[in-house]
Amino acid sequence: MHLLNLFRKNIEEDRLLDLVDKCSEDMQLHGGEVENMMRVAAWCLQNDFTKRPSMSMVVKVLEGAVNVESDLDYFFSNPSLPNMRAGVENQEVHIVAASSLFPSILSGPR
């Protein structure tokens, strides 16, 4: 969570390059690409799955054909998953409960 808070602070201050390893010549040389990849990662981590890009859109961004969405939410959270340790006799109940959470956790088929 500390790293996500640091990421949010740096992106709000337009200082993402501060997160790039200063001892890595390769990372420094390709800082712009690294910054773009961090923005793509933030886009893919949106809590609202409808705001996440499709994989084809991610490829287009990495190829430079499309820009990263600008209206992103940088308050990432870790949604809690249901307890899946129940016995076999309760398995059906837990599967039904878990399936209702999938839209909030994973993006749907594209």
DAQUI-V210929 format. One record per backbone hydrogen bond with DSSP energy under -1.0 kcal/mol. NH is the residue of the N-H (numbers start at 1). CO is the residue of the C=O. If there is no record, write none. Layout:
# DAQUI-V210929
nh->NH co->CO
nh->NH co->CO
This chain:
# DAQUI-V210929
nh->5 co->1
nh->6 co->2
nh->7 co->3
nh->8 co->4
nh->9 co->5
nh->10 co->6
nh->11 co->7
nh->12 co->8
nh->13 co->9
nh->15 co->10
nh->18 co->15
nh->19 co->16
nh->20 co->17
nh->28 co->24
nh->29 co->25
nh->30 co->26
nh->31 co->28
nh->34 co->30
nh->35 co->31
nh->36 co->32
nh->37 co->33
nh->38 co->34
nh->39 co->35
nh->40 co->36
nh->41 co->37
nh->42 co->38
nh->43 co->39
nh->44 co->40
nh->46 co->43
nh->51 co->48
nh->52 co->49
nh->58 co->54
nh->59 co->55
nh->60 co->56
nh->61 co->57
nh->62 co->58
nh->63 co->59
nh->64 co->61
nh->65 co->60
nh->66 co->60
nh->72 co->70
nh->76 co->74
nh->90 co->87
nh->91 co->88
nh->94 co->90
nh->95 co->91
nh->96 co->92
nh->97 co->93
nh->98 co->94
nh->99 co->95
nh->100 co->96
nh->101 co->98
nh->104 co->101
nh->105 co->102
nh->106 co->102
